[in-house]
Amino acid sequence: MDDAQVKRILANPKFKQMVSKKATLSWILTAIMLFIYVGFMLLVGYNKEFLMTSVSGGVTTIGIPLGLGIIVLSFVLCGVYSYIANHTLDQLTEDALKEVAAIAQDKGAK
């Protein structure tokens, strides 16, 4: 593939839309996970007493379900990404790949 073809692919509106949507989704989900995780770490660092509070008067403290919740949230966010990727982004990717293939085959144009 020569430089002209690469430039045409990068300038393709469907390719740009696909890249933009994937990046936006990835950054949003990353920000959610980072916010929750950093919040938990700040809670550990600055409010240990709250995390050591018993849930029901027994051995289990509030920190245990919160920590498990963060782990579960990471799996949920992976599921959200997979769902959106399979139902929205795959069609965009397929359309963009068709146009990229047409550009790659069109060696003499532009």
Backbone torsions as a table, in degrees:
resi	resn	phi	psi	omega
1	MET	NA	130.6	-178.7
2	ASP	-91.9	175.6	-175.9
3	ASP	-63.3	-35.6	-179.9
4	ALA	-64.2	-41.6	178.4
5	GLN	-66.0	-42.2	179.1
6	VAL	-61.2	-42.9	178.9
7	LYS	-63.5	-39.5	177.5
8	ARG	-66.0	-38.7	178.3
9	ILE	-65.5	-46.4	-179.2
10	LEU	-66.4	-25.5	178.8
11	ALA	-88.3	-8.5	-178.0
12	ASN	-64.2	128.1	-177.0
13	PRO	-62.3	-37.3	-180.0
14	LYS	-69.8	-37.9	176.9
15	PHE	-63.9	-44.1	178.6
16	LYS	-62.0	-41.6	179.9
17	GLN	-64.3	-43.6	179.2
18	MET	-60.8	-48.2	-178.9
19	VAL	-63.0	-41.7	-179.4
20	SER	-63.8	-46.7	-179.0
21	LYS	-65.4	-41.1	178.5
22	LYS	-64.4	-42.6	-179.8
23	ALA	-65.8	-43.3	179.7
24	THR	-61.0	-48.2	179.4
25	LEU	-60.7	-45.3	-179.4
26	SER	-61.6	-44.6	-179.5
27	TRP	-67.0	-38.0	178.6
28	ILE	-63.8	-48.2	-179.1
29	LEU	-66.4	-36.6	176.7
30	THR	-64.3	-42.7	179.6
31	ALA	-63.1	-40.9	178.1
32	ILE	-61.2	-49.3	-178.4
33	MET	-64.0	-42.7	-179.9
34	LEU	-64.0	-42.9	178.8
35	PHE	-59.7	-47.2	-179.4
36	ILE	-65.2	-45.6	-177.3
37	TYR	-66.5	-45.6	179.2
38	VAL	-64.9	-38.4	176.1
39	GLY	-59.7	-42.2	178.9
40	PHE	-65.6	-43.4	179.1
41	MET	-63.5	-38.7	176.6
42	LEU	-66.0	-37.6	176.5
43	LEU	-63.6	-41.8	176.9
44	VAL	-62.2	-41.8	-176.3
45	GLY	-75.5	-34.5	-171.3
46	TYR	-114.4	-9.8	-179.4
47	ASN	-144.3	59.1	-179.2
48	LYS	-62.1	-32.8	-178.4
49	GLU	-60.6	-40.1	178.1
50	PHE	-62.8	-44.7	-178.9
51	LEU	-68.0	-25.6	-179.8
52	MET	-85.8	-2.6	178.6
53	THR	-67.8	135.2	-178.9
54	SER	-72.6	142.7	179.7
55	VAL	-72.3	-48.4	-174.9
56	SER	-132.5	26.7	-178.7
57	GLY	83.9	3.0	-179.1
58	GLY	-103.7	-149.4	-176.0
59	VAL	-82.5	-31.2	-175.8
60	THR	-71.7	127.3	179.4
61	THR	-100.7	170.3	-179.7
62	ILE	-63.5	-30.1	-178.5
63	GLY	-62.7	-32.8	-178.6
64	ILE	-64.2	-54.8	179.2
65	PRO	-65.2	-31.7	176.9
66	LEU	-65.1	-44.6	178.1
67	GLY	-63.4	-43.7	177.1
68	LEU	-64.7	-35.1	177.9
69	GLY	-62.3	-37.6	178.4
70	ILE	-66.1	-40.5	177.9
71	ILE	-64.4	-44.9	179.0
72	VAL	-63.7	-39.7	179.3
73	LEU	-59.9	-37.9	179.6
74	SER	-64.0	-38.2	176.8
75	PHE	-69.1	-38.7	178.5
76	VAL	-62.8	-44.4	179.4
77	LEU	-64.6	-34.9	174.5
78	CYS	-63.8	-40.6	177.1
79	GLY	-64.7	-40.4	177.6
80	VAL	-61.8	-45.6	179.0
81	TYR	-61.1	-44.9	-179.3
82	SER	-62.0	-42.6	-179.6
83	TYR	-62.6	-49.6	-179.0
84	ILE	-65.0	-40.8	179.7
85	ALA	-63.2	-41.0	-177.5
86	ASN	-74.3	-29.2	-174.9
87	HIS	-101.3	-19.5	-177.5
88	THR	-123.5	-54.3	-171.7
89	LEU	-72.5	-29.0	179.3
90	ASP	-62.2	-39.5	178.9
91	GLN	-66.6	-41.8	176.7
92	LEU	-61.8	-42.8	179.8
93	THR	-63.4	-42.6	179.7
94	GLU	-62.7	-44.8	178.4
95	ASP	-62.5	-43.6	-179.6
96	ALA	-65.1	-41.0	179.6
97	LEU	-64.8	-35.8	176.9
98	LYS	-62.7	-43.8	179.8
99	GLU	-69.5	-36.1	176.7
100	VAL	-64.4	-41.0	178.6
101	ALA	-64.5	-38.7	177.6
102	ALA	-64.9	-39.5	178.2
103	ILE	-66.4	-41.8	-179.1
104	ALA	-64.8	-33.5	179.8
105	GLN	-79.8	-23.9	-177.7
106	ASP	-88.9	76.6	-174.5
107	LYS	-74.8	-31.0	-173.2
108	GLY	-90.3	-16.6	-174.9
109	ALA	-81.7	146.4	175.5
110	LYS	48.6	NA	NA
